[in-house]
Structure formats: C-alpha cells, structure tokens
Amino acid sequence: MTLPVPGVPAESDEPGGHSYAALLAPASAAPRDAVLAALRELGFTGWLAPRADDWIVAIAVPGDGAIASGRRGVLEAAAALAAVLPATAFAFRVRWDRQLVIAAWIAGEELGRYSSDPSQEPGADEEVLDDPFGVEHAAAFAAAAGRPDSATELEEVLAEPLDSDSVFESERLARVLDLLGMPRWIVASAALPKDVPTGPDAREFVRLGAGSTGASGVVRGWMTGRVRRRTPPPPALADPPRADDPGIDPWLL
C-alpha cells in the first residue's frame, strides 16, 4: 500500500494549479548518500530521487511551505545544503503554477534569485510589481549548471512575460530545466506519491519525514508538518520591486 505524504492532499486544492519545489546538486560533487545525510540533518520532508542526468534531485513537501528545521523553505534548505556539502545547489519553486522562483548557491555564496512574478508571493500587497525580477542572474545560473552557452537563451526565457490565463509557469520551468541540463520530470513531481510521469518510479525515491525514513518518518513528518504550517518560511524576495519605489520611473509602469 502506498501512503500519502502527511498533510498533503492527493490532488491540488490551490487556485490555478499545483505548488511544488525541488533542490538539486550535481552528482559529480555531491553523491546521493551525502545529500541524503545532509537532508537528514536538516530535518527535511520530501522525496529524494535516484541519480538522473548527472543531478541529485530532492522534491520538497510542501512546495511552498517550511520543509526543514529552522523555518526553512526550499530556498533556505538549498542554501544550507550548498554550505554543508559544500557544492553547487539550485532551488526551484513553483507556486500555484503562477510564479516560478529560482535561486542558486556555490558552497556558501548565493549567486542570485529570480522570481517570474513577485506579486504572487504570500503577503505581497498591490504595490508589488508583477514583472520578472532577477533576469540578470541567468548567466550565473547557466555557468553554475555547467551550461554557460545557454545563458542568452535562458535570459530570454526568464524575461518572457506569460499570459497566466493560458500559460503555466511549469511550462517556463520545463524550458529552463532543458537549458540547464536538468531532469524535466521535476515539473510533474506533484504526482508523488504516485509514479512521476516520464520520471522515476515512486518506489525508487527515498521518502523523508522531518529527516527520518520508514514508519518513523511518516509519524515525524505528520507531526512536524502541523507545526511548520504555522511557521511559513521567509519570502523569496526580502525587498521586492514596488510601484511606490522612488527609484522606479512611473512612466514605465
């Protein structure tokens, strides 16, 4: 019998689409066992995939909430992972399929953060702009992934405005993953605990609940999940672009 992830509905009940998130580290610098050990120490809740396309992938649960100790969301967990290994680490987060957030680190140094729509961040007011933010980090992301030649095309993909009524951010993410040489099945990871379309079988994943596996992980994941829902992680952008920023020309809005 396949058990559901504690606290996560089998089908999305969010407006617009699924929320999901992933942490990635290069397998050449971070063996899967080392990533698993680091995730245990972090009290991570989610799924660790088998090695694929030279990357170790961990799917965070819930995608847009706290998924590790210390009020860490996927961004904070990826930063900690990069520092502990130490290695390159990427974080991807899709929220309601209306916002894509990307961040990357090398060891303890953050390379930059991107948000396709800062206005979709929890708690954002009506003055927060909805234009893509952090597009200038495309070259750093491409270099960190070992795909520097894709920088120009990646920048174009990140800068492209999308019609949220007809295009989901998962489509943008799929293009980003292709350009960075990362597993495209991440966009279907919301299917877990069922098999991921085009990805590994569910039985190939290691499931962690607050850093534990097996029956104890189910219990710990359920218990910590209740607490973590009341302590959401910090916003992806500490200082998002705003229409009332004196440095922004109102004629550009």
C-alpha positions as a printed NumPy array, in Angstrom:
array([[  0.   ,   0.   ,   0.   ],
       [  1.288,   3.461,  -0.876],
       [  0.825,   6.019,   1.877],
       [  0.228,   9.693,   1.067],
       [  2.675,  12.323,   2.227],
       [  1.395,  13.549,   5.603],
       [ -0.548,  16.768,   5.374],
       [ -0.55 ,  16.976,   1.578],
       [ -3.73 ,  16.324,  -0.466],
       [ -3.516,  13.862,  -3.344],
       [ -4.994,  16.478,  -5.681],
       [ -4.231,  20.187,  -5.699],
       [ -6.733,  22.367,  -3.864],
       [ -4.875,  25.579,  -4.667],
       [ -6.107,  28.262,  -7.056],
       [ -4.675,  27.994, -10.531],
       [ -2.591,  24.846, -10.244],
       [ -0.025,  22.909,  -8.28 ],
       [  2.709,  24.144,  -5.981],
       [  5.923,  22.125,  -5.905],
       [  9.624,  22.646,  -5.294],
       [ 12.948,  20.93 ,  -5.855],
       [ 16.537,  21.105,  -4.631],
       [ 19.312,  19.97 ,  -6.981],
       [ 23.014,  19.295,  -6.559],
       [ 25.465,  17.964,  -9.169],
       [ 26.108,  14.251,  -8.656],
       [ 29.777,  14.724,  -9.508],
       [ 30.284,  16.947,  -6.459],
       [ 27.597,  15.599,  -4.142],
       [ 26.985,  11.829,  -4.084],
       [ 23.425,  10.781,  -3.324],
       [ 24.4  ,   9.329,   0.06 ],
       [ 25.995,  12.649,   1.047],
       [ 22.871,  14.558,   0.002],
       [ 20.686,  12.119,   1.951],
       [ 22.821,  12.565,   5.069],
       [ 22.618,  16.355,   4.755],
       [ 18.841,  16.255,   4.29 ],
       [ 18.513,  14.103,   7.392],
       [ 20.481,  16.665,   9.407],
       [ 18.234,  19.441,   8.099],
       [ 15.065,  17.625,   9.145],
       [ 13.93 ,  17.623,   5.513],
       [ 10.464,  16.459,   4.484],
       [ 10.007,  15.257,   0.93 ],
       [ 11.434,  12.797,  -1.571],
       [ 14.998,  12.049,  -2.668],
       [ 15.148,  10.783,  -6.252],
       [ 17.681,   8.38 ,  -7.738],
       [ 20.557,   9.961,  -9.621],
       [ 19.377,  11.261, -13.007],
       [ 21.089,  13.251, -15.755],
       [ 24.102,  13.939, -13.516],
       [ 21.938,  15.627, -10.885],
       [ 20.693,  14.597,  -7.455],
       [ 17.118,  15.828,  -7.022],
       [ 15.094,  16.223,  -3.834],
       [ 11.416,  17.16 ,  -4.047],
       [ 10.291,  19.312,  -1.116],
       [  6.916,  18.812,   0.583],
       [  5.033,  21.089,   0.759],
       [  6.393,  23.011,  -2.206],
       [  5.553,  26.481,  -0.913],
       [  5.957,  25.954,   2.833],
       [  8.525,  25.124,   5.503],
       [ 10.176,  21.804,   4.662],
       [ 13.12 ,  21.675,   7.072],
       [ 14.018,  22.714,  10.591],
       [ 14.557,  26.346,  11.443],
       [ 11.623,  27.592,   9.381],
       [ 13.428,  26.666,   6.179],
       [ 11.625,  26.586,   2.867],
       [ 13.184,  25.156,  -0.273],
       [ 15.406,  28.223,  -0.754],
       [ 16.793,  28.15 ,   2.781],
       [ 17.239,  24.37 ,   2.638],
       [ 19.161,  24.618,  -0.64 ],
       [ 21.424,  27.303,   0.838],
       [ 22.155,  25.078,   3.835],
       [ 22.74 ,  22.073,   1.575],
       [ 25.24 ,  24.023,  -0.542],
       [ 27.159,  25.087,   2.557],
       [ 27.215,  21.662,   4.215],
       [ 28.297,  19.556,   1.225],
       [ 29.882,  22.031,   0.069],
       [ 28.749,  22.129,  -3.535],
       [ 26.602,  23.924,  -6.072],
       [ 22.912,  23.794,  -5.22 ],
       [ 19.819,  25.012,  -7.054],
       [ 16.324,  25.622,  -5.74 ],
       [ 13.224,  25.784,  -7.929],
       [  9.773,  26.641,  -6.607],
       [  6.502,  26.862,  -8.494],
       [  3.58 ,  28.382,  -6.606],
       [  0.034,  27.713,  -7.852],
       [  1.608,  27.472, -11.318],
       [  1.547,  31.284, -11.312],
       [  5.048,  32.01 , -10.005],
       [  8.472,  30.476, -10.64 ],
       [ 11.324,  31.183,  -8.235],
       [ 14.91 ,  30.118,  -8.936],
       [ 17.988,  30.525,  -6.754],
       [ 21.482,  29.056,  -6.79 ],
       [ 24.482,  28.819,  -4.489],
       [ 28.084,  27.706,  -4.767],
       [ 29.246,  26.495,  -1.365],
       [ 28.129,  29.311,   0.951],
       [ 27.786,  32.029,  -1.688],
       [ 24.425,  32.887,  -3.219],
       [ 24.568,  33.593,  -6.944],
       [ 21.188,  35.299,  -7.237],
       [ 17.419,  34.917,  -7.085],
       [ 14.789,  35.108,  -9.776],
       [ 11.023,  35.483,  -9.476],
       [  8.759,  35.403, -12.51 ],
       [  6.088,  37.393, -10.653],
       [  6.939,  38.914,  -7.241],
       [  3.297,  39.948,  -6.77 ],
       [  2.375,  36.263,  -6.324],
       [  4.476,  35.957,  -3.172],
       [  2.439,  35.287,   0.011],
       [  1.67 ,  38.532,   1.772],
       [  2.539,  40.754,  -1.207],
       [  0.431,  43.902,  -1.405],
       [ -0.98 ,  45.57 ,  -4.505],
       [  2.11 ,  47.774,  -4.888],
       [  4.431,  44.818,  -5.567],
       [  5.199,  44.617,  -9.281],
       [  4.374,  41.564, -11.377],
       [  7.271,  41.849, -13.841],
       [ 10.022,  39.181, -13.814],
       [ 12.733,  40.072, -11.296],
       [ 16.337,  38.86 , -11.279],
       [ 16.643,  38.08 , -15.001],
       [ 20.213,  39.363, -14.889],
       [ 21.239,  36.234, -12.957],
       [ 20.665,  33.986, -15.989],
       [ 24.359,  33.868, -16.888],
       [ 25.344,  32.913, -13.341],
       [ 22.705,  30.157, -13.264],
       [ 23.865,  28.777, -16.598],
       [ 27.523,  28.786, -15.561],
       [ 26.76 ,  27.105, -12.23 ],
       [ 24.885,  24.341, -14.07 ],
       [ 27.82 ,  23.803, -16.436],
       [ 25.865,  25.196, -19.391],
       [ 27.379,  28.662, -19.976],
       [ 26.47 ,  28.563, -23.677],
       [ 22.769,  28.581, -22.761],
       [ 22.965,  31.911, -20.896],
       [ 21.493,  34.091, -23.641],
       [ 18.549,  31.803, -24.339],
       [ 17.96 ,  31.303, -20.617],
       [ 17.805,  35.064, -20.11 ],
       [ 15.18 ,  35.314, -22.856],
       [ 13.08 ,  32.576, -21.241],
       [ 13.26 ,  34.181, -17.801],
       [ 12.397,  37.634, -19.15 ],
       [  9.418,  36.487, -21.191],
       [  6.056,  37.737, -19.843],
       [  3.488,  34.948, -19.702],
       [ -0.275,  35.132, -20.036],
       [ -1.337,  33.448, -16.783],
       [ -4.734,  32.646, -18.282],
       [ -3.228,  30.358, -20.912],
       [  0.368,  29.505, -19.908],
       [  1.523,  27.904, -16.652],
       [  4.883,  28.58 , -15.027],
       [  5.547,  24.841, -15.237],
       [  5.984,  25.376, -18.966],
       [  8.63 ,  28.025, -18.339],
       [ 10.33 ,  25.759, -15.816],
       [ 10.418,  22.879, -18.315],
       [ 12.28 ,  25.119, -20.759],
       [ 14.677,  26.254, -18.012],
       [ 15.428,  22.664, -17.   ],
       [ 16.152,  21.725, -20.613],
       [ 18.575,  24.631, -20.982],
       [ 20.371,  23.764, -17.731],
       [ 20.558,  20.055, -18.487],
       [ 18.376,  19.092, -15.543],
       [ 15.614,  16.453, -15.322],
       [ 12.422,  17.725, -16.929],
       [ 10.254,  15.334, -14.872],
       [ 10.516,  17.775, -11.962],
       [  7.532,  19.643, -13.459],
       [  5.421,  16.507, -12.838],
       [  6.677,  15.894,  -9.292],
       [  3.327,  16.883,  -7.77 ],
       [  2.211,  13.373,  -8.79 ],
       [  4.114,  11.876,  -5.845],
       [  3.474,   9.543,  -4.013],
       [  2.249,   8.051,  -7.286],
       [  4.694,   7.398, -10.12 ],
       [  6.013,  10.575, -11.736],
       [  5.156,  10.801, -15.453],
       [  8.38 ,  10.492, -17.52 ],
       [ 10.342,  10.239, -14.26 ],
       [ 11.491,   7.566, -11.81 ],
       [  9.04 ,   5.106, -10.317],
       [  7.774,   6.13 ,  -6.889],
       [  9.49 ,   3.098,  -5.312],
       [ 12.88 ,   4.455,  -6.436],
       [ 12.51 ,   7.547,  -4.243],
       [ 13.533,   7.753,  -0.601],
       [ 10.774,   9.425,   1.396],
       [ 11.776,  11.53 ,   4.363],
       [  9.602,  12.968,   7.097],
       [ 11.448,  15.537,   9.208],
       [ 14.699,  13.8  ,   8.28 ],
       [ 13.567,  10.246,   9.059],
       [ 12.615,   7.372,   6.782],
       [ 10.211,   4.468,   7.168],
       [  7.348,   4.39 ,   9.663],
       [  9.052,   6.881,  11.975],
       [  9.361,   9.291,   9.052],
       [  5.611,   9.092,   8.419],
       [  4.864,   9.955,  12.043],
       [  7.537,  12.652,  12.354],
       [  6.54 ,  14.164,   9.028],
       [  2.905,  14.384,  10.093],
       [  3.728,  15.91 ,  13.486],
       [  6.235,  18.467,  12.248],
       [  4.05 ,  19.281,   9.252],
       [  1.319,  20.551,  11.562],
       [  3.786,  22.867,  13.291],
       [  5.531,  24.02 ,  10.131],
       [  2.277,  25.108,   8.526],
       [  2.041,  27.728,  11.28 ],
       [  5.602,  28.971,  10.689],
       [  6.   ,  29.671,   6.957],
       [  9.459,  30.413,   5.53 ],
       [ 10.595,  33.958,   4.687],
       [  9.511,  35.408,   1.339],
       [ 11.685,  34.603,  -1.662],
       [ 12.477,  38.305,  -2.116],
       [ 13.158,  40.283,   1.038],
       [ 12.754,  43.569,  -0.836],
       [ 10.536,  43.003,  -3.898],
       [ 10.18 ,  45.718,  -6.567],
       [  7.295,  48.052,  -5.816],
       [  5.355,  50.621,  -7.777],
       [  5.856,  53.147,  -4.977],
       [  9.669,  52.749,  -5.041],
       [ 11.095,  56.272,  -5.596],
       [ 13.739,  54.779,  -7.885],
       [ 11.148,  53.494, -10.39 ],
       [ 10.021,  55.772, -13.196],
       [  6.172,  55.844, -13.074],
       [  6.061,  56.213, -16.856],
       [  7.483,  52.688, -17.123],
       [  4.545,  51.154, -15.219]])
